[in-house]
Amino acid sequence: MKKIFKCLLVISVLVGGCSYNVTKDKYEEDKSFFERINKICSEYDEFLIITSDQEEYVGRDLKMMMDSTSFYNIEKDVNEKFATSELTEIRIKESGVSIFEGFLFGGIAGGTIGNIISNPSSPGLEKALSVLGGIGVGSLIGILVAIIDPGYTIITFEKK
C-alpha cells in the first residue's frame, strides 16, 4: 500500500503543469516593471492579452508604457492601443521549455517510481533496469504531457 501511495505522489508531481508568474515587485518602479514586461514579450512570437473587460487579443510586438499599451493584433492584422490600466493579464505559451521540463521531471519521477516498485532484494542489474525503464517511460510521459498541456508565463497586473 505504501508503494502505491508513493507512486501516486510522484505521478501527481509529474502530471502537474509548470507555469511561471510575473508580477510587479513591491518596491519596483512602474517604468522598470514595464521595461521588464516589454523585454519578456519581445522574446515571443505570440501571446494572449486579457483586459479588465475580459476581452482577449492574440498579439505580438508589445510596447507597454505608463499610460498606454500598444501591440500588433495577429487575428485582426492591425495595431491596437489601449490604456495600460485596462490590462489584467498576459499569457505566454512556453512549449519549448515545457517539453524540456517534461523530459527532465518525467525522467526523475519515472526513475523514482522504478526504484520504488523494484524488489529491494533483487540483484543490482535487475534494479538498475527497473530504474532505467522508469526513467525512459517517465521521460516519454513527461514530454507527452508537455505537448498536450504546455506551461505558461503569466504576467498579472494589480489594479490600484
Contacts in CASP RR format, 6 or more apart in sequence:
PFRMAT RR
TARGET T0000
AUTHOR 0000-0000-0000
METHOD contacts of the structure
MODEL  1
MKKIFKCLLVISVLVGGCSYNVTKDKYEEDKSFFERINKICSEYDEFLII
TSDQEEYVGRDLKMMMDSTSFYNIEKDVNEKFATSELTEIRIKESGVSIF
EGFLFGGIAGGTIGNIISNPSSPGLEKALSVLGGIGVGSLIGILVAIIDP
GYTIITFEKK
3 116 0 8 1.000
3 117 0 8 1.000
6 116 0 8 1.000
7 113 0 8 1.000
7 116 0 8 1.000
7 117 0 8 1.000
10 109 0 8 1.000
10 110 0 8 1.000
10 112 0 8 1.000
10 113 0 8 1.000
10 116 0 8 1.000
11 109 0 8 1.000
11 113 0 8 1.000
13 105 0 8 1.000
13 109 0 8 1.000
14 102 0 8 1.000
14 105 0 8 1.000
14 106 0 8 1.000
14 109 0 8 1.000
14 110 0 8 1.000
14 138 0 8 1.000
14 141 0 8 1.000
14 142 0 8 1.000
14 145 0 8 1.000
15 145 0 8 1.000
16 145 0 8 1.000
17 98 0 8 1.000
17 145 0 8 1.000
17 146 0 8 1.000
17 149 0 8 1.000
17 151 0 8 1.000
18 94 0 8 1.000
18 97 0 8 1.000
18 98 0 8 1.000
18 101 0 8 1.000
18 151 0 8 1.000
19 94 0 8 1.000
19 151 0 8 1.000
19 152 0 8 1.000
19 153 0 8 1.000
19 154 0 8 1.000
20 94 0 8 1.000
20 152 0 8 1.000
20 153 0 8 1.000
20 154 0 8 1.000
21 153 0 8 1.000
21 154 0 8 1.000
21 155 0 8 1.000
21 156 0 8 1.000
22 36 0 8 1.000
22 37 0 8 1.000
22 40 0 8 1.000
22 153 0 8 1.000
22 154 0 8 1.000
22 155 0 8 1.000
22 156 0 8 1.000
23 155 0 8 1.000
23 156 0 8 1.000
23 158 0 8 1.000
24 30 0 8 1.000
24 33 0 8 1.000
24 157 0 8 1.000
24 158 0 8 1.000
25 33 0 8 1.000
30 66 0 8 1.000
31 66 0 8 1.000
34 64 0 8 1.000
34 65 0 8 1.000
34 66 0 8 1.000
34 84 0 8 1.000
37 62 0 8 1.000
37 64 0 8 1.000
37 90 0 8 1.000
37 155 0 8 1.000
38 62 0 8 1.000
38 63 0 8 1.000
38 64 0 8 1.000
40 92 0 8 1.000
40 153 0 8 1.000
40 155 0 8 1.000
41 47 0 8 1.000
41 60 0 8 1.000
41 62 0 8 1.000
41 64 0 8 1.000
41 90 0 8 1.000
41 92 0 8 1.000
42 61 0 8 1.000
42 62 0 8 1.000
44 60 0 8 1.000
44 92 0 8 1.000
45 60 0 8 1.000
46 58 0 8 1.000
46 59 0 8 1.000
46 60 0 8 1.000
46 74 0 8 1.000
46 93 0 8 1.000
47 58 0 8 1.000
47 59 0 8 1.000
47 60 0 8 1.000
47 62 0 8 1.000
47 90 0 8 1.000
47 91 0 8 1.000
47 92 0 8 1.000
47 93 0 8 1.000
48 56 0 8 1.000
48 57 0 8 1.000
48 58 0 8 1.000
48 59 0 8 1.000
48 90 0 8 1.000
48 91 0 8 1.000
48 92 0 8 1.000
49 56 0 8 1.000
49 57 0 8 1.000
49 58 0 8 1.000
49 59 0 8 1.000
49 62 0 8 1.000
49 71 0 8 1.000
49 87 0 8 1.000
49 89 0 8 1.000
49 90 0 8 1.000
50 56 0 8 1.000
50 87 0 8 1.000
50 88 0 8 1.000
50 89 0 8 1.000
50 90 0 8 1.000
50 91 0 8 1.000
51 57 0 8 1.000
51 82 0 8 1.000
51 86 0 8 1.000
51 87 0 8 1.000
51 88 0 8 1.000
52 85 0 8 1.000
52 86 0 8 1.000
52 87 0 8 1.000
52 88 0 8 1.000
52 159 0 8 1.000
53 86 0 8 1.000
54 88 0 8 1.000
57 71 0 8 1.000
57 73 0 8 1.000
57 75 0 8 1.000
57 80 0 8 1.000
58 73 0 8 1.000
58 74 0 8 1.000
58 75 0 8 1.000
59 71 0 8 1.000
59 72 0 8 1.000
59 73 0 8 1.000
59 74 0 8 1.000
59 75 0 8 1.000
60 71 0 8 1.000
60 72 0 8 1.000
60 74 0 8 1.000
61 71 0 8 1.000
61 72 0 8 1.000
62 69 0 8 1.000
62 70 0 8 1.000
62 71 0 8 1.000
62 90 0 8 1.000
63 69 0 8 1.000
63 70 0 8 1.000
63 71 0 8 1.000
64 84 0 8 1.000
64 87 0 8 1.000
65 84 0 8 1.000
66 84 0 8 1.000
67 83 0 8 1.000
67 84 0 8 1.000
68 81 0 8 1.000
68 82 0 8 1.000
68 83 0 8 1.000
68 84 0 8 1.000
69 81 0 8 1.000
69 82 0 8 1.000
69 83 0 8 1.000
69 84 0 8 1.000
69 86 0 8 1.000
69 87 0 8 1.000
70 79 0 8 1.000
70 80 0 8 1.000
70 81 0 8 1.000
71 79 0 8 1.000
71 80 0 8 1.000
72 78 0 8 1.000
72 79 0 8 1.000
72 80 0 8 1.000
73 79 0 8 1.000
73 80 0 8 1.000
85 159 0 8 1.000
85 160 0 8 1.000
87 157 0 8 1.000
88 156 0 8 1.000
88 157 0 8 1.000
89 154 0 8 1.000
89 155 0 8 1.000
89 156 0 8 1.000
89 157 0 8 1.000
90 154 0 8 1.000
90 155 0 8 1.000
91 152 0 8 1.000
91 153 0 8 1.000
91 154 0 8 1.000
91 155 0 8 1.000
92 152 0 8 1.000
92 153 0 8 1.000
92 154 0 8 1.000
92 155 0 8 1.000
93 150 0 8 1.000
93 151 0 8 1.000
93 152 0 8 1.000
94 150 0 8 1.000
94 151 0 8 1.000
94 152 0 8 1.000
94 153 0 8 1.000
95 146 0 8 1.000
95 147 0 8 1.000
95 150 0 8 1.000
95 151 0 8 1.000
96 146 0 8 1.000
96 150 0 8 1.000
97 151 0 8 1.000
98 146 0 8 1.000
98 150 0 8 1.000
98 151 0 8 1.000
99 143 0 8 1.000
99 146 0 8 1.000
99 147 0 8 1.000
99 150 0 8 1.000
101 146 0 8 1.000
102 139 0 8 1.000
102 142 0 8 1.000
102 143 0 8 1.000
102 145 0 8 1.000
102 146 0 8 1.000
103 139 0 8 1.000
103 142 0 8 1.000
103 143 0 8 1.000
103 146 0 8 1.000
105 142 0 8 1.000
106 138 0 8 1.000
106 139 0 8 1.000
106 141 0 8 1.000
106 142 0 8 1.000
107 134 0 8 1.000
107 135 0 8 1.000
107 136 0 8 1.000
107 138 0 8 1.000
107 139 0 8 1.000
107 142 0 8 1.000
108 135 0 8 1.000
109 138 0 8 1.000
110 133 0 8 1.000
110 134 0 8 1.000
110 135 0 8 1.000
110 136 0 8 1.000
110 137 0 8 1.000
110 138 0 8 1.000
110 139 0 8 1.000
110 141 0 8 1.000
111 131 0 8 1.000
111 132 0 8 1.000
111 133 0 8 1.000
111 134 0 8 1.000
111 135 0 8 1.000
111 138 0 8 1.000
113 134 0 8 1.000
113 138 0 8 1.000
114 130 0 8 1.000
114 131 0 8 1.000
114 133 0 8 1.000
114 134 0 8 1.000
115 127 0 8 1.000
115 130 0 8 1.000
115 131 0 8 1.000
117 130 0 8 1.000
118 126 0 8 1.000
118 127 0 8 1.000
118 130 0 8 1.000
118 131 0 8 1.000
119 126 0 8 1.000
119 127 0 8 1.000
122 130 0 8 1.000
END
